[in-house]
Amino acid sequence: MEKLEEQIAHLSRTVEDLSEVVARQDTDIALLQRRVQLLMGREAEREAAGGGGVVLGDERPPHY
């Protein structure tokens, strides 16, 4: 019986720890989503304002 009580206590603590991790990750994900939206908005504004074209990695620079 004591062994079962120990296992339950251990599992309860593990669940609490995991719950804290999930809550922290939820906060981090929400923050990252806001940042991505902000960056997407900035990029859309820059493109609308006629900002320069995108340079792809496999394109040669104009001085070649």
N, C-alpha and C positions, 0 to 999 in steps of 0.2 A: 504494500500500500504506500509506503514512504517513497519507493521508487517512482510510482505513478505521480505522486504529488510533486516530486522534484522535476519530473518531465513536464508536467503541466506548468510549473513555475518557469521553467526554462523556455517553453514554447510561448508563454504569455509575454515574457520579456522580449523574445525575438519578434513577436508580432508588434509590440510597442515600438521597438527600434525600427522595424521596417515601415511602420506607419509614419514615423518622424522623417524617414528618408523620402518617402513618397510625398509628404507634405512639402518638404524642402524642394524636391524636384518640380512640383507643381508651381511653386513660386518662381523658380528659375526659368521654367518653360514660359510662363506668362510674361516675365521680363524680356526674354529673348524674342518672343512673338511681337511685343511692342517695339523692340529695337528693329526687327526686320521690317515691320510696317513703316517705321520712320525712315529707314534707309530706302525702302521701295518708293516712298513718297518723294524723297529728295531726288532719287534717280529719275523719277517721272518728271519732276519739275525741270531737272537739268536737260533731259531729252526734249521737253516742250520748248525750252528756251533756245534750242538749237545748239546744244553742247556738241563737241567734237564726236566723231565716230569712234566705234569700239575697235581697238587694235587686237587682232587675234594672234595667238602665239605662233602660228605657222606663216604669218605674212612677213614679207621683207619690209624693213623700214624704208621710207622714201629716199634715203640717201644712197641706196645701193644701185 
